[in-house]
């Protein structure tokens, strides 16, 4: 008897080093497009403290986290990120976080987008807790988390949602207004990255 192990893979939960990391991505992508070598980029960013971190350890930690998220993009997506507007960069970095961290992607698709489409346009702490409780059936590692850790994960996800403009301070879900080129780039993925956004835009490219 064989069973799929995919649904039982442990969630990666190391996304609490910063929020969307848009500012950091600006620096790192510019460096990457010069060399197209992530190892060289990591070395240059940390050795020259290009992120202007207060300590070496924080520079190393944030650089590693940002590169892991940016690593989900191909070169054409990174080139788009380099020339994008701030709003476009925020949308792209939210997609990067959702790709890199299955927990964030699942929450974005199954809770944020679903509530938006069902016209239940609010998102509170109880929605995150309900999601975590449901996911613990397949991810028992979530039951091992301290309440303070769960709260930190929620705060980080909600901070990202606020920074990308998808959740207001009052907890309202804000529809994503994606530019045509960002929509095309995200919809070209399989499965479509549009699933990570509260929007009625088509999941497939429009051309």
N, C-alpha and C positions, 0 to 999 in steps of 0.2 A: 504494500500500500504506500503510495507516495502522496505527499501533501506539499502545497506551495509554502515556502518559508517567507515569501515576500511580505505578507501581511503581518508577520511576526518579527520582522527586523526591528531592532531597538531604534527608537527615535533618537536622533542626534539633538542635543539640547544645549549646545555651547554657543547660543546666539545672543548671549547677554553682554557681549563686548561692544557696546555702542548701539545706536539705533539703526537707521537705514544705511549709515556710512556713505552718504552722498559726497560730502566734502572729501573724505578720504579716497573715494573712488576717483574723483577728479584728478587727484595727484597721481594715483597709482596707474590709472589707465593711460595718462599722458606718458608716464615712464615706460609702460609696457609697449606702447605703439612705437617707441623709439628702438626697442631691442627685440620685441616679440619673444622674450625669454623670462618666464616667471621667476626662475631662480635668481637671475641678475636683478630683476625688479625688487624682489624681497631684500636682497643684499643692499641695493642702493637706497631704498626707502629707509631701512633701519640704520644703516651706517651713517647716512647723511641727515637722519632725523627729519625727513621731508614732511612728515605729518606733524612736526613740531610738538611731539609728545613731551610730557614733563619728565618721564623716566624712560630708561631703556626698556625695562620690562613691559611697560604699557605700549611703547612703540612696537615691540615685537609682537605682542598679543593682538593689537588692533590691526597691524599689517597682515598678520597671518589670517585673521578673520575676514578682512576685506578681500584678500586674494582668493580665499576659498569661495567666497560668494561670486567674485568676478570670474572665477574659473568655470562657472556654469555657462558663460557666454562664449560664442564663437567670435572670430575676429571681426566679422561684419557687424555683429551686435556691439562689440566694444568700440568700433569706429563710430557707430551711431551714438553711443553713450558719450563719446568724446565731444561731439558737436551738438549734442541735444541741449534744449532749454532746461532750466531748473525743474520745471514740472515734469518734463519728459524723463529726466534723469531720476527723479523720485519714483516715477512709475516703473522704470526699468530696474531700479535697485529693489523695489518691492517684489518684482517678479524674480529677481535673483535670490532674495531671501526665501521665497516660496519654493523655488527649485532646489536650493541648497538644503533647506530644512523641511522635511516631509510634514512635521507637525504644523508648521506655519502654513504650508500649502494646503493641508487638509482643513485647517481652521478657516482659511480664506475661502476655500471652495464650498465646504459643507456648512459653514455657519454664516460668514459675512455675506457671500454671494447669495446663498439660499434665502437668508432672511430678507435681503433686498428684493429678490425676485418674487417672494411671497408677500411683499409689501408690509413687512414687519420691520420698519426701518430704524430700530434701535439695537444697541449692542452694549450689554453690561457685563459686569464681573460674573454674574450667575450663568451667563451664556458660555463663558469660557470654562467655568467649573463643570457645567453639564457636558460640554464637549470632552473635557479631560476624563471625566468619569466614564463616559461611553467608550472612549478610546482605550481605557485601562483593561477592558475585556480582552483586547488583542495585544496590548502593550503593558504587561504587568509592571514594567519598570516605572510607570507613572505612579503606581501605588506606593512605590518606595520613596517618593519625593517628600521632603519635609513641607509643611504648609507654607513656610517662608520661601522655599524654592519655587513652589507653584505660583505664589503671589508674584515673585520676581519675573517668572516667565510670562505671566499675564501682563504685568506692567510693561515689559519690553515689547511684547506683541502689540499692545494698545498704543504704546509710544510710536512704534513704526506706523501703525494705521493712522495716527494723528499726523505724523510728519509727512506721510504721502498724501494726506488730504482725504482719506477715506472714512474718517470718524471724527466727529466734532468733539469739543470739550464736554458737551452735554450728553454724549453717547449716541448721537444720531449717525446712522450710516450715510455717507455722502457719495453719490454716484460718481464713478470715475469718468472723467472727460479725457479720453485718450486721443492724442494726435493721430493723424492718418498713418504716419510712418511708424509710430510706436505700435499702433494697432496691427499693422501689416506684419511687423517683426514678431510680435507675440503670438499672433494668430497662425503664423507659419509653422509654429512648433507642433509636434505631435506627442501627446495631446496638447491642445491649444492652451497657451498661458492666459488667455482671456478668462479662463475659469477662476483665476485668482482675484478677479475684480468685480465689484458691484456695478454692473453695466448690462445694458440690453444690446450692446454691439454684437454683431455676428461672431461666432467662434472661429469661423474660417476666414481666410483672406478674401477681400472683396474684389480682387482682380487677379 
